[in-house]
């Protein structure tokens, strides 16, 4: 795992709308006040995830005003993600971690077949990473189930708290 203030691992993943997203390139394309909120979600099949993503879409104006670039990542079937995008029309990037490389690099909890309880087969659980303009981790949270994730209002509080207490 990485510590707060360490650089988050770089990643390049396919966007479900086509093309690729490269984290290091995206960092360079924004000004020095821009931060990134990277959210790993379980998949298009998860009702709690879809509710969360819909709420984040409604809050997109807040994140844009605060210069927070929202990025979401999952491991799911491409066709299912394309259908999800058609139904929900998310304005933020949705990336497909086909090979679980992001999941491994970011130490996202993995619910495998040997897990102690059944939960929709193998998948990654929700995780949250807030980085500054240089890609340093300011906040991270990893879940081991679909519940307990921070709601968008909690994410807003976290962002406000960190911005007002940032050193340097």
N, C-alpha and C positions, 0 to 999 in steps of 0.2 A: 504494500500500500504506500501511497505517497502522503506526505505531511502538508499541512497548510503552508502556504507561501512557496511551495515547490512548483516547478513547471509541470503542468498537466501533459501527459503523453500526447504526441501528435497522432493524428489519424486521418485517413482518407477512406471515405465510404460512399457507396452509390446513393444518390437521392432517388426517392421513389418516383419522382417526376422526370427523371432522366439526368444524365451527367453525374459528376462526382462532387463531393464536398471535401475540401482539405482544410483541416483546422488551422494549420500554420499559415496557409494562404489567406484564410478568412481573417485571422488576427492582423495581418499586414494591410488588409483592405479597409480597416476601420481606424478611426482616430484614437488618440491616447486615452480618451474618457470612456470608450466602449468596453463593456464587459460581455461575457458569454455565460448563459445559463444552459448547461447541457443536461438533458433529462433522458435517462434510459427508461423505457416503459416495456411492460410485459409483452404486448402484442395487440393486434387489431381485434382479437377475440376476447379481450379483457374489458368487461363493462366499466370497472373502476378506472381503468386507463383512459377509455374513451370519454368518460365524464370529466376526468382531469384535463385531458387535451382540449375538450370543448371549453372548459373554464379558462384555460390558458389563452385560447383564441379570443375569448371575450375580453381578456385582460391585456391583449397585445398592445393596445394604445399606451397603457401604463409602462410596459416594458420598453417600448419604442421611445417614449418620453424620457425615460431614465437611461437610455442608451444601453439597454440590455438586449443582446442578440440571443434569441431563443432558438435552441437546436434540440431536436428529439431523435433518439436512436432506439431501435428495437431489432430483434431477430424474428422474422416472420416470413411467410411466403409472399413473394413479390405481388402475385395476383391479389392476395388478400389486402395488402397494403395499398395497392392501386384502387381497389374498391373502397377502402376506408377513405382515401383522399378524395375520391369522387363524391362520397356521401358527406364528408365534413368540410372539405375545402380549406384545410389548414394553410395559413399564410406563412408559417415557419417551416424550415426544412425538416423533413422526415427522412431519416437515413436508415438503411438496412444493413445491419451487422451480420451478414450472411455466414461468415466463418467464425463468429464469436470472438473476433480479435479485440474489438473495443471492450467487450465484456471482460476479457482476460486482462487487458492492459489497465483498465480502470477498476479492477477487482470488484466488479458487480457480482452480487450473490447469484449463484446458478442453482436452480431447482432441477436436479437430475432425477433419474429413475430410482436412485438409491436414497432419495429424500425420505424423511420419517413420515410424511403424509402425502396423499395424492393431491395434486394441484394442477390439473390440465397438462400433464406431461412435462417435458423438459423446456425450460425457458429461463431467462434472466429476470430478476426481480427489480422493482423500481430503484433508481439511484439518481442523485442530484449532485451537480458539480457547478459551482460558480467560479469563474476565473476573471482576472483583471485583463487589461488590454495587452499584457505581455504573456498571458496564458498561465499565470501563477494561480494556484488554487486558493480561493478565499473561503470557501464553504464546500463541504461534502457530506452527503448522507446516503447510506446504503440500507435498503430494506431487505428483510428476509421473508416477506409476505406481501400481499397486495394492500395491506392496511397499515396505517400509521404514517403515510406519506404527507409531506407538507402541502396544504392547500395553497392556491395562488395568493390568498391574503397573507398566509404565513410566509411565503416566499418574498412578498413585498416587504414585510416587517424585517426579514433577514437582510435583504438588500439595503434597506434604510439604515439598519443598525450597523452593518459593516461599513457603509459609506461614511456615516457620521463618526465612526471610531477608527477609521483607517489611519495607520501610522504613516508618517512621512509625508 
